[in-house]
């Protein structure tokens, strides 16, 4: 049975960086890309749980739920408030980006604020 670092082909330094949560301190995004069933969601949840145990505030969303949440906030006139509430978390895990319907993907692209805040 292969170990996770063999599957992910992560260098040892990259693994240590993930374990030390340097990516959170540096506000660096992580993106896991691969075919269905290779463990991207499992890995993201594992990192999220470790971050929770280390005292970080973590929130998990599917991309569709996140966009729906932002849509609703925009309709209510509360978009900035919603984004501010999301920014209180140290780690936002956004899963299933590839499953976002195209019309929703266009909506997500309408929110340029996410890059301003390092999301």
Helices and strands as residue ranges (DSSP letters): H 4-8, H 12-19, H 22-25, H 40-53, E 58-62, H 63-76, H 79-86, E 91-95, G 97-99, H 102-109, H 113-116
